[in-house]
């Protein structure tokens, strides 16, 4: 059955498929709990929600016997330069359509085709990101990749630029083995390249992470960190771009197969246009079906001002004032 499921998932457009049966181990639970205790999660208090449901899928649905974990690459090998100092850079995951929308449709299509293929009804629930599950833990357990020093899941074949989704099901499926190794070796490029020193090996301090500051954090960013944000108006890819497992993707041009991730892409935002967005309604219209909505209008304008200052965009002086 596993190969049949994999074949259907690949046909739908997923790049990775792994299978997990059971809950996460005590070591994983303890590591996550220690990270929360350290307050490295910033103001993302939702990360402490759901208690043990994050690690025990049977507490979410008592009928769960297996989890099908899928991965979808969003990598785009386009080497695009900043048009001018009047633009800010957007993290690659947000270039195309919002992955929450795309993955939900893909997962629904996958389940529909799976039911048709095996000619059997089964209970299921689909998740992607907005989930009680500790997704990374289950993906690692199922051998989807290894955890990099930048805390991302790295797959030896497609790097770390991929989204994760899950199907909880009452189908009995044999579990895949975890990779059982950490593949970074002595490499510390991600740690050395982080402008804000947000990384230590395998641990992220979100309070200093550019992605967190420009997307999740809604407050005033300190001058020290604002200066280090550089030209990133939404998110940051530095710790992934320097990774050797991702650099090879540019050489081999292993781009995403999912059109909605590379159609009508927005690698940059015009700072002046962002600062001139007059209302929340207009903001929602401009970024409809885009992950950029997550920052909110005020957050994105704040980011645009920071980037304009960092870029020394003199032409935007009056707009900032």
C-alpha positions in Angstrom: 0.0 0.0 0.0 2.9 2.4 0.8 4.1 2.5 -2.8 0.6 3.1 -4.1 0.1 6.0 -1.7 3.5 7.4 -2.7 2.6 7.2 -6.4 -0.7 9.0 -5.8 1.0 11.7 -3.8 3.6 12.3 -6.5 0.9 12.5 -9.1 -0.8 15.2 -7.1 2.4 17.2 -7.0 4.1 16.3 -3.7 7.8 15.7 -3.8 8.2 13.8 -0.5 6.1 11.2 1.3 6.8 9.5 4.6 4.7 7.5 7.1 4.5 7.6 10.8 2.6 5.3 13.2 2.4 6.4 16.8 3.4 9.3 19.0 6.7 11.2 19.3 9.4 10.0 21.6 10.2 11.5 25.0 13.5 13.1 23.8 11.7 15.1 21.1 9.0 16.2 23.5 11.6 17.3 26.1 13.6 19.3 23.5 10.5 21.1 22.4 9.5 21.8 26.0 13.0 23.1 26.8 12.8 25.5 23.8 9.5 26.8 25.1 10.9 27.2 28.6 13.8 29.3 27.2 11.3 31.8 25.9 12.9 31.7 22.4 9.5 31.7 20.8 9.0 35.4 21.2 5.3 36.3 21.2 4.2 33.2 19.3 2.3 32.0 22.4 0.2 29.7 20.1 3.2 27.4 19.9 2.5 26.3 23.5 -1.2 25.5 22.7 -2.7 22.0 22.6 -0.5 20.5 25.3 0.3 16.8 24.6 -1.9 16.8 21.5 1.1 18.2 19.6 2.9 14.9 20.2 0.2 12.3 20.5 -2.1 12.3 17.4 -4.5 9.9 19.1 -5.4 12.8 21.5 -6.6 14.7 18.4 -8.6 11.8 17.0 -8.8 8.5 18.9 -9.1 6.5 15.7 -5.7 7.6 14.3 -3.4 4.7 13.4 -1.1 6.4 10.9 0.1 9.8 9.6 0.9 10.3 6.0 3.4 13.2 5.9 3.9 15.0 2.6 6.4 17.6 1.4 6.0 20.1 -1.5 8.9 22.0 -2.8 8.5 25.8 -3.3 12.0 26.3 -4.5 12.5 28.8 -7.4 16.0 29.1 -8.9 15.4 32.6 -10.4 18.4 34.7 -9.3 16.7 38.0 -9.1 18.5 41.2 -8.0 16.9 44.0 -6.0 15.5 46.4 -8.7 16.6 49.4 -6.7 16.9 50.8 -3.2 13.1 51.5 -3.3 12.3 47.8 -3.0 12.4 45.2 -0.2 13.1 41.5 -0.4 10.5 38.8 0.2 11.2 35.3 1.5 10.8 32.7 -1.2 8.0 30.9 0.5 5.8 33.9 0.0 6.6 34.6 -3.6 3.6 32.7 -5.0 0.1 31.9 -3.7 -0.4 31.3 0.0 0.7 27.7 0.8 -2.1 27.2 3.2 -4.6 27.4 0.4 -2.5 25.4 -2.1 -1.6 22.6 0.3 -5.2 22.2 1.5 -6.4 21.8 -2.1 -3.6 19.3 -2.8 -4.3 17.3 0.3 -8.0 17.1 -0.5 -7.2 16.0 -4.0 -4.7 13.4 -2.7 -7.3 11.9 -0.3 -10.0 11.8 -3.0 -7.7 10.0 -5.4 -6.5 7.6 -2.7 -10.0 6.6 -1.8 -10.8 6.0 -5.4 -7.6 3.9 -5.9 -7.9 1.7 -2.9 -11.7 1.5 -3.2 -12.1 1.8 0.5 -13.6 4.4 2.9 -11.4 5.5 5.7 -11.4 8.2 8.4 -9.0 11.1 7.9 -8.1 14.7 8.8 -5.8 16.9 6.8 -3.5 19.5 8.3 -0.8 21.9 7.1 0.8 24.4 9.4 -2.4 25.5 11.1 -2.4 22.3 13.2 -2.1 21.0 16.8 0.6 18.7 15.6 4.3 19.3 16.1 4.8 18.8 12.3 8.6 18.9 12.2 8.8 16.2 14.8 6.6 13.8 12.8 8.4 14.6 9.5 11.8 13.9 11.1 10.5 10.7 12.7 9.2 9.5 9.3 12.6 10.1 7.6 11.6 13.1 5.5 14.9 14.7 6.3 17.3 15.6 9.1 17.3 18.7 11.3 19.8 21.2 10.2 21.7 23.6 12.4 19.4 26.3 11.1 16.5 24.2 12.7 15.0 23.5 9.2 14.3 20.0 8.0 16.8 19.3 5.3 16.1 16.6 2.7 19.3 15.4 1.0 17.7 15.6 -2.4 15.5 18.7 -2.4 17.1 20.8 0.4 14.9 22.7 2.9 12.7 24.8 0.7 9.5 22.7 1.1 6.2 22.9 2.9 4.8 20.0 5.0 1.3 18.6 5.2 -0.3 15.7 7.0 -3.1 13.3 6.6 -4.2 11.6 9.9 -5.9 8.3 9.0 -7.2 5.1 10.5 -5.4 3.1 7.8 -2.7 0.9 9.1 0.5 1.7 7.4 4.0 0.6 8.3 6.1 3.4 9.6 9.2 4.6 7.7 12.5 4.8 9.5 14.0 8.1 10.5 17.2 9.0 8.8 19.0 8.7 12.1 21.7 11.2 11.4 22.5 14.9 11.4 24.0 15.8 8.0 25.5 19.2 8.7 28.8 17.8 9.9 31.2 20.7 10.7 29.4 23.1 8.5 28.2 26.2 10.3 27.4 28.5 7.3 23.9 29.2 8.5 25.0 30.2 12.0 27.9 32.4 10.7 25.7 34.1 8.1 22.8 35.1 10.3 22.9 38.9 10.6 21.2 38.9 14.0 22.9 36.0 15.7 19.6 34.2 16.1 21.1 30.7 15.7 23.2 28.3 17.7 23.5 24.7 16.5 20.0 23.3 16.1 18.4 26.1 18.2 16.6 29.2 17.0 16.0 32.3 19.2 13.0 33.7 17.4 13.3 37.0 19.3 16.3 37.8 17.1 15.1 36.1 13.8 14.4 38.4 10.9 11.5 36.2 9.7 9.9 36.4 13.1 10.5 40.1 13.5 9.1 41.0 10.0 6.1 38.5 10.0 5.0 37.5 13.5 6.2 40.3 15.7 3.8 43.3 15.9 5.7 45.6 18.2 8.5 48.2 17.7 11.7 46.5 16.5 14.8 47.7 18.4 17.3 49.9 16.5 20.0 47.2 16.9 17.9 44.5 15.2 16.3 46.9 12.7 19.7 47.8 11.3 20.5 44.1 10.8 17.2 43.4 8.9 18.8 44.8 5.8 16.5 44.7 2.8 14.2 42.0 4.0 10.6 43.4 4.1 8.9 40.1 4.7 10.7 37.0 6.1 14.3 36.0 5.5 16.0 33.1 3.6 19.7 33.7 4.5 20.2 30.6 6.7 18.7 28.5 3.9 20.4 30.2 0.9 23.9 29.6 2.3 23.2 25.9 3.0 25.1 23.6 0.6 22.0 21.3 0.3 20.2 24.3 -1.1 23.0 25.7 -3.2 23.0 22.6 -5.4 19.3 23.3 -6.2 20.4 26.3 -8.1 23.0 24.3 -10.1 20.5 21.6 -11.0 17.5 24.0 -11.2 15.3 21.7 -9.1 12.4 24.1 -9.2 9.0 23.5 -7.7 6.5 21.6 -10.0 3.6 23.4 -8.4 2.5 26.2 -10.7 0.7 28.2 -8.0 4.0 28.5 -6.2 5.8 30.1 -9.1 3.0 31.9 -11.0 2.8 35.7 -10.6 5.6 35.7 -8.1 6.5 38.7 -6.0 10.2 38.4 -5.0 10.2 42.1 -4.0 7.8 44.8 -2.8 7.9 48.5 -3.7 8.5 50.3 -0.5 6.7 53.5 -1.5 3.6 51.5 -2.6 3.6 49.6 0.7 3.9 52.8 2.8 1.0 54.3 0.8 -1.5 51.5 1.4 -4.4 53.5 2.9 -6.5 50.9 4.7 -6.7 47.4 6.0 -9.3 46.6 3.3 -7.0 47.8 0.6 -4.1 45.8 2.1 -6.3 42.6 2.0 -7.2 43.3 -1.6 -3.6 43.8 -2.7 -2.3 40.7 -1.0 -5.3 38.4 -1.4 -4.3 34.8 -1.3 -0.7 35.8 -0.4 1.2 34.7 2.8 2.2 38.4 3.1 -1.2 39.0 4.7 0.3 37.5 7.9 2.3 40.6 8.6 -0.7 42.9 8.6 -0.8 46.4 7.1 0.9 48.1 10.0 3.6 45.5 10.3 4.4 45.6 6.6 4.5 49.4 6.6 6.8 49.3 9.6 9.1 46.9 7.7 9.0 49.1 4.6 10.3 52.1 6.6 13.1 50.0 8.2 14.2 48.7 4.8 14.0 52.2 3.2 16.4 53.5 6.0 18.7 50.5 5.6 18.7 50.9 1.8 19.5 54.6 2.2 16.6 55.3 -0.2 16.8 59.1 -0.3 14.0 59.2 -2.8 11.7 57.9 -0.1 12.7 60.5 2.6 9.4 62.4 2.4 7.4 59.1 2.5 9.1 58.0 5.7 8.6 61.3 7.4 
